[in-house]
């Protein structure tokens, strides 16, 4: 890799002077917006210090440890939104702050996010992607997929990848695993586009829709395709003695599919990809396929190992081995001496280590919200706010509050695991149906699309380097608002038609 040193001409009129100028010139040399970066960095630490020492919130957050975690969440959100420091560094600093503030005093517990199963799944997915990238298999797969579509328009590519993800939802029981499976294919498709503004926008739309929206929102439809679904069904069965079958779940959530064309339209509106397609069309794809030549023996071996991993992910309920461990097993097979001629250095350079460090830190912060009781305190704040209000107002408030709480949490599964029992207990107090109330609010949690660090699949997508956090937020925010309206005015009546009216308490 060619190493380029950044040079700053301090004598030029554009060069800043003094101590502050030293930092500004270095930021400019790195290609960073100096004002946004410095203001974001200072604001993050100021907010952290203010929450920790400058304000008394003991009436709502009674313990110091929970208050410290809240300060770290606010710090992290500002850092991520302004991109003030590299995401990998922010990931390492989160558990460091948990230890230093004594929110989570034990180092192994504070850094626990790095040793969770989902963390190993993502690390393995990143290395899988690097292997396929190094072998040029991502391009081969992408060309095959696009060739089958018979169209190179971005709209057709998005629809094709979305349909592929929905097919995977039937056999792979985790949104993150589906995103990881599609990652190499999407990477290959990205290679076919240039760097013009319209092509860059097209790549943003493809990555966000196929690696985030399709796995997450599509997962709500299939009971076994999304772990929060299973958590809620288990709660209904155990605490309410209400059993919801696989097919009943599908029927209850069928109207969610109506959001797909709306999400597509929002992506098209913001990223303007209507007339964008792969330069050269189908002819270019067929030519590129011929240039790659026949699939080599070691490429078939790589594909076979990857298929083994994907199959084992899909059969987790059968063999009971966690997906992260399956990923590590597959990596062990990949690196049996002589399996392929690729050099580790090439794979290492293409693995997105910084994003994995971000993931581990965010997972540690998510765990700290639960262990310190912060998530419970935040939920408790809401009850007096919604008490005595109509069911529509209650749902609006709860859904917006949930989105706020989710700014500091990476795991959708962890969020629902903590949120669903609280919702189930709140429903009778509000004279609401606990099944419909829990489903409406907890399913909305899946639409946490403000910043990528709210969802593991979004972290994987962000690791492609295709889009910025502001790109992600500008399409995510309107989708969240529409999802809230859709949930209240489409899903709530649909649940009522099927025996779960949210506005009526459960009669046992």
C-alpha positions in Angstrom: 0.0 0.0 0.0 1.4 3.3 -1.0 1.9 5.6 1.9 1.2 9.3 1.4 2.1 12.0 3.8 -0.1 15.0 4.3 1.6 18.3 3.8 0.3 21.6 5.0 1.8 24.9 3.8 1.6 26.9 7.0 2.7 30.0 5.1 -0.4 30.0 2.9 -3.2 32.4 3.5 -5.5 29.5 4.3 -3.3 28.1 7.0 -4.4 28.9 10.6 -1.9 30.3 13.1 -1.2 29.7 16.8 -2.0 26.7 19.0 -5.6 26.3 17.6 -4.2 26.6 14.1 -1.9 23.6 14.8 -5.0 21.4 15.3 -7.0 23.0 12.5 -4.2 22.5 10.0 -3.7 18.9 11.0 -7.5 18.2 10.7 -7.5 19.8 7.2 -4.5 17.6 6.2 -6.6 14.6 7.2 -9.5 15.8 5.1 -11.7 16.5 8.2 -14.0 19.5 8.6 -12.1 21.3 11.3 -14.9 23.3 12.9 -17.4 20.4 13.1 -14.7 18.0 14.4 -13.4 20.3 17.1 -16.8 21.6 18.2 -18.2 18.0 18.3 -15.2 16.9 20.4 -15.5 19.8 22.9 -19.3 19.5 23.1 -19.1 15.7 23.8 -16.8 16.2 26.8 -18.7 19.2 28.0 -22.0 17.3 28.0 -20.3 14.3 29.7 -19.0 16.5 32.5 -22.2 18.4 32.9 -24.3 15.3 33.3 -21.8 13.7 35.6 -21.1 16.7 37.9 -23.1 19.7 36.8 -26.7 18.7 37.3 -28.6 16.9 40.0 -30.9 14.3 38.4 -31.1 11.9 41.4 -34.9 12.2 41.5 -35.1 10.4 38.2 -31.7 8.6 38.0 -31.1 7.7 41.6 -27.8 5.8 41.4 -24.4 7.2 40.4 -23.6 4.3 38.2 -26.7 4.8 36.0 -26.0 8.5 35.8 -22.4 7.8 34.7 -23.7 5.5 31.9 -26.1 8.2 30.8 -23.2 10.7 30.6 -21.2 8.2 28.5 -24.2 7.6 26.2 -24.6 11.3 25.5 -20.8 11.6 25.0 -20.8 8.8 22.5 -23.8 10.0 20.6 -22.2 13.5 20.0 -18.9 11.9 19.1 -20.6 9.6 16.6 -22.9 12.2 15.0 -20.0 14.7 14.6 -17.4 12.0 13.8 -15.0 13.8 16.1 -12.7 10.9 16.6 -12.3 7.6 14.6 -15.2 5.2 15.4 -12.8 2.4 16.4 -11.2 4.7 19.0 -14.6 5.7 20.3 -15.4 2.1 20.7 -12.4 1.5 22.9 -13.0 4.7 24.9 -16.6 3.7 25.9 -15.5 0.7 28.2 -12.5 2.8 29.4 -15.0 5.5 30.5 -17.2 2.9 32.2 -14.2 1.8 34.3 -12.8 5.3 35.0 -16.3 6.7 36.1 -16.8 3.4 38.1 -20.1 2.9 36.3 -18.8 -0.7 35.7 -15.7 -0.8 37.9 -14.4 -4.3 36.8 -12.4 -4.2 33.5 -13.6 -7.6 32.2 -17.2 -6.6 32.6 -16.7 -3.1 31.1 -15.1 -4.6 28.0 -17.6 -7.5 27.9 -19.1 -6.3 24.6 -16.0 -7.6 22.8 -16.5 -11.2 23.9 -20.2 -11.5 23.1 -21.3 -14.0 20.5 -22.7 -11.3 18.2 -19.3 -9.6 18.4 -17.5 -12.7 17.1 -20.2 -13.1 14.4 -19.5 -9.6 13.1 -15.7 -10.0 13.3 -16.0 -13.2 11.4 -18.4 -11.5 8.8 -15.8 -8.8 8.3 -13.0 -11.3 7.7 -15.3 -13.4 5.5 -15.9 -10.3 3.4 -12.2 -9.6 3.3 -11.5 -13.1 2.0 -14.1 -12.9 -0.7 -12.9 -9.4 -1.6 -9.3 -10.6 -1.8 -10.3 -13.6 -4.0 -12.4 -11.3 -6.2 -15.4 -13.6 -5.4 -17.5 -10.7 -4.3 -17.4 -9.3 -7.8 -18.1 -12.7 -9.3 -21.1 -13.2 -7.1 -22.4 -9.7 -7.7 -22.0 -10.1 -11.5 -24.0 -13.3 -11.3 -26.8 -11.7 -9.3 -27.0 -8.7 -11.6 -26.9 -10.9 -14.7 -29.9 -12.9 -13.4 -31.8 -9.6 -12.8 -31.5 -8.7 -16.5 -31.2 -5.1 -15.5 -28.5 -2.8 -14.1 -30.8 0.0 -12.9 -30.3 0.8 -9.3 -34.1 0.3 -8.6 -33.9 -3.3 -9.9 -30.7 -3.9 -7.9 -32.4 -2.8 -4.7 -35.5 -4.8 -5.4 -33.4 -7.9 -6.2 -31.3 -7.6 -3.1 -34.4 -6.9 -0.9 -36.1 -10.0 -2.3 -33.0 -12.1 -1.7 -32.9 -10.9 1.9 -36.5 -11.9 2.4 -35.7 -15.3 1.1 -32.9 -15.6 3.5 -35.2 -14.6 6.4 -36.9 -18.0 6.0 -33.7 -19.9 6.8 -31.4 -17.6 8.7 -32.8 -16.6 12.1 -31.0 -13.3 12.7 -31.0 -10.0 11.0 -27.2 -9.6 11.6 -26.5 -13.0 10.1 -28.5 -12.1 7.0 -26.7 -8.8 6.7 -23.4 -10.6 7.1 -24.4 -13.1 4.3 -25.3 -10.3 1.9 -22.2 -8.1 2.7 -19.8 -9.7 0.2 -22.5 -9.6 -2.6 -23.2 -5.9 -1.9 -19.4 -5.1 -1.8 -19.1 -6.7 -5.2 -21.9 -4.6 -6.6 -20.3 -1.4 -5.2 -17.2 -2.2 -7.3 -19.3 -1.8 -10.5 -20.1 1.8 -9.8 -17.9 4.8 -10.3 -17.3 7.8 -7.9 -19.6 10.4 -9.5 -22.1 12.1 -7.2 -25.0 10.2 -8.6 -23.2 6.8 -8.5 -22.1 7.5 -4.9 -25.7 8.3 -3.9 -26.8 5.1 -5.6 -24.3 3.1 -3.6 -25.6 4.7 -0.4 -29.1 3.6 -1.2 -28.1 0.1 -2.1 -26.1 -0.5 1.0 -28.6 1.0 3.5 -31.6 -0.7 1.9 -30.0 -4.2 1.5 -27.9 -4.4 4.6 -30.1 -2.5 7.1 -33.7 -2.0 6.1 -34.3 -5.4 4.4 -32.8 -7.6 7.2 -34.3 -5.5 10.1 -37.8 -4.6 8.8 -38.2 -7.8 6.8 -37.4 -9.7 9.9 -40.5 -8.5 11.7 -42.6 -10.5 9.2 -41.2 -13.9 10.1 -41.3 -15.1 13.7 -38.0 -17.0 13.5 -36.2 -14.3 11.5 -35.8 -11.7 14.3 -34.8 -12.6 17.8 -37.1 -9.8 19.4 -40.1 -11.7 17.9 -39.2 -14.8 19.8 -38.6 -12.9 23.0 -42.1 -11.3 22.9 -43.9 -14.5 21.9 -42.1 -16.3 24.8 -43.3 -13.6 27.2 -46.9 -13.8 26.0 -46.9 -17.6 26.4 -45.3 -17.6 29.9 -46.9 -14.6 31.5 -50.3 -14.3 29.7 -50.8 -17.9 28.6 -51.3 -16.7 25.0 -49.6 -18.7 22.3 -48.9 -17.1 18.9 -47.9 -19.6 16.2 -45.5 -19.1 13.3 -48.3 -18.6 10.8 -50.3 -16.4 13.2 -47.3 -14.2 13.7 -46.9 -13.8 9.9 -50.6 -13.0 9.5 -50.5 -10.4 12.3 -47.6 -8.6 10.8 -48.4 -8.9 7.1 -49.3 -5.1 6.8 -45.6 -4.3 7.6 -44.9 -5.2 4.0 -46.8 -2.0 3.0 -43.9 0.0 4.4 -41.4 -1.4 1.9 -42.4 0.7 -1.1 -42.6 3.8 1.1 -39.1 3.2 2.3 -37.9 2.7 -1.3 -39.5 6.0 -2.3 -37.8 7.9 0.6 -34.4 6.4 -0.5 -35.1 7.5 -4.1 -36.2 11.0 -3.0 -33.1 11.7 -1.0 -30.4 9.9 -3.0 -31.8 10.7 -6.5 -30.9 7.4 -8.2 -33.9 7.0 -10.6 -31.8 7.1 -13.8 -28.6 5.6 -12.4 -27.4 2.2 -13.6 -24.2 0.3 -13.9 -22.2 2.0 -16.7 -22.3 -0.1 -19.8 -25.4 -2.0 -18.8 -25.9 -5.8 -19.2 -23.2 -5.9 -21.8 -20.6 -4.6 -19.4 -21.7 -7.2 -16.8 -21.4 -10.1 -19.3 -18.0 -8.8 -20.5 -16.8 -8.5 -16.9 -17.9 -12.1 -16.2 -15.9 -13.3 -19.2 -12.8 -11.4 -18.1 -12.9 -13.1 -14.7 -12.8 -16.5 -16.4 -13.9 -19.7 -15.0 -14.3 -20.1 -11.2 -11.1 -21.5 -9.8 -10.9 -24.5 -7.6 -9.9 -22.5 -4.5 -12.8 -20.1 -5.1 -15.2 -23.1 -5.0 -13.6 -24.2 -1.7 -14.1 -20.7 -0.3 -17.8 -20.6 -1.4 -18.3 -24.1 0.1 -16.9 -23.0 3.5 -19.0 -19.8 3.3 -22.1 -21.9 2.5 -21.3 -24.2 5.4 -21.3 -21.2 7.8 -24.5 -19.8 6.4 -26.2 -23.2 6.7 -25.0 -23.6 10.2 -26.3 -20.2 11.1 -29.7 -21.2 9.7 -29.7 -24.4 11.7 -28.8 -22.9 15.1 -32.0 -24.2 16.7 -31.0 -27.7 15.7 -27.3 -27.9 16.7 -27.6 -25.3 19.5 -24.2 -23.7 18.7 -24.2 -19.9 18.7 -23.7 -18.1 15.4 -20.6 -16.4 16.6 -19.0 -19.7 17.5 -20.0 -21.2 14.2 -18.3 -18.2 12.5 -15.1 -18.9 14.4 -15.3 -22.6 13.4 -15.6 -21.6 9.8 -12.7 -19.2 10.1 -10.6 -22.1 11.5 -11.5 -24.1 8.4 -10.6 -21.2 6.1 -7.1 -21.1 7.5 -6.2 -24.7 7.3 -2.8 -24.6 5.6 -3.2 -24.8 1.8 -6.9 -24.1 1.6 -6.4 -21.0 -0.6 -3.3 -19.1 -1.9 -4.4 -15.7 -0.4 -1.9 -13.9 1.9 -3.1 -13.0 5.4 -1.6 -9.5 4.9 -4.0 -8.8 2.0 -7.0 -10.1 4.1 -5.9 -8.2 7.2 -5.7 -4.9 5.2 -9.2 -5.3 3.9 -10.8 -6.3 7.3 -12.7 -3.4 8.9 -11.1 -3.6 12.3 -12.2 -0.1 13.4 -15.9 -0.9 12.9 -15.5 -4.1 15.0 -13.9 -2.0 17.8 -16.9 0.3 17.6 -19.2 -2.6 17.9 -17.5 -4.0 21.0 -17.7 -0.6 22.7 -21.3 -0.1 21.8 -22.3 -3.6 23.1 -20.5 -2.8 26.3 -22.5 0.4 26.7 -25.7 -1.5 26.0 -25.0 -4.0 28.7 -24.2 -1.3 31.1 -27.6 0.3 30.6 -29.1 -2.9 31.9 -26.7 -3.7 34.6 -26.8 -0.2 36.2 -30.6 0.0 35.9 -30.5 3.0 33.6 -32.9 1.5 31.0 -35.4 0.7 33.8 -35.2 4.3 35.2 -35.7 5.8 31.8 -38.8 3.6 31.3 -40.1 4.6 34.7 -39.9 8.3 33.8 -42.5 7.7 31.0 -45.4 6.2 33.0 -46.6 9.4 34.7 -46.2 11.2 31.4 -48.7 8.8 29.6 -51.0 8.1 32.5 -54.6 9.2 31.8 -54.0 9.9 28.1 -55.8 8.2 25.2 -54.3 5.2 23.5 -53.1 7.1 20.4 -51.3 9.7 22.5 -49.8 7.0 24.7 -48.4 5.2 21.7 -47.0 8.3 20.2 -45.2 9.2 23.5 -44.0 5.6 24.1 -42.7 5.2 20.6 -40.8 8.5 20.6 -39.4 7.8 24.1 -38.3 4.4 22.9 -36.4 5.9 20.0 -34.7 8.3 22.4 -33.6 5.5 24.7 -32.3 3.5 21.7 -29.8 6.3 20.8 -27.5 4.8 23.3 -28.1 1.1 22.7 -26.7 -1.0 19.9 -28.6 -4.3 20.3 -32.2 -4.5 19.2 -32.4 -7.8 20.9 -31.1 -6.4 24.2 -33.4 -3.4 23.9 -36.5 -5.5 23.5 -35.4 -8.0 26.2 -35.3 -5.0 28.6 -38.3 -3.1 27.2 -40.8 -5.9 26.6 -41.3 -6.9 30.2 -41.8 -3.3 31.2 -44.3 -2.7 28.5 -46.2 -5.9 29.5 -46.4 -4.5 33.1 -47.4 -1.0 32.0 -50.3 -2.1 29.8 -52.7 -3.1 32.6 -51.9 0.2 34.4 -52.9 2.1 31.3 -56.0 -0.1 30.6 -54.5 -1.4 27.4 -54.1 -4.8 25.8 -50.6 -6.1 26.8 -50.1 -8.1 23.6 -50.9 -5.3 21.2 -49.2 -2.6 23.3 -46.0 -4.6 23.6 -46.0 -5.5 19.9 -46.6 -1.9 18.7 -43.9 -0.3 20.9 -41.3 -3.0 20.7 -41.6 -3.6 17.0 -41.1 0.2 16.5 -37.7 -0.4 18.2 -36.6 -2.2 15.1 -36.8 1.1 13.2 -34.0 2.7 15.2 -32.5 4.4 12.1 -31.0 7.7 13.5 -27.4 6.6 13.8 -25.8 3.3 12.6 -24.6 2.4 16.1 -28.2 1.7 17.2 -28.3 -1.6 15.2 -25.6 -4.2 14.6 -26.6 -4.7 11.0 -26.2 -0.9 10.4 -22.7 -1.1 11.9 -21.9 -3.8 9.3 -23.3 -1.5 6.6 -21.4 1.5 7.9 -18.2 -0.5 7.8 -18.4 -0.5 4.0 -17.5 3.2 4.1 -20.2 4.0 1.6 -22.3 6.5 3.6 -21.8 9.0 6.4 -23.8 9.2 9.6 -25.6 12.3 8.3 -26.6 10.3 5.1 -28.0 7.6 7.3 -29.9 10.0 9.5 -31.5 12.0 6.7 -33.3 9.0 5.3 -33.8 7.3 8.7 -35.6 10.1 10.4 -38.5 10.3 8.0 -38.8 6.5 7.9 -39.1 6.5 11.7 -41.9 9.1 11.6 -43.8 7.1 8.9 -43.2 3.9 10.8 -44.8 5.4 13.9 -47.8 6.6 12.0 -48.1 3.3 10.2 -48.0 1.4 13.5 -50.7 3.5 15.1 -53.1 3.9 12.2 -52.5 0.6 10.2 -51.0 -2.0 12.6 -53.1 -1.2 15.7 -56.5 -1.6 13.8 -55.1 -4.7 12.2 -54.2 -6.2 15.6 -57.8 -5.3 16.7 -59.3 -7.1 13.8 -57.3 -10.2 14.8 -58.4 -10.2 18.5 -55.9 -7.8 20.1 -57.4 -4.3 20.4 -54.8 -2.1 22.0 -57.4 0.2 23.5 -59.0 -2.6 25.5 -57.4 -4.4 28.6 -57.0 -8.1 28.4 -59.8 -10.1 29.8 -58.6 -13.5 31.1 
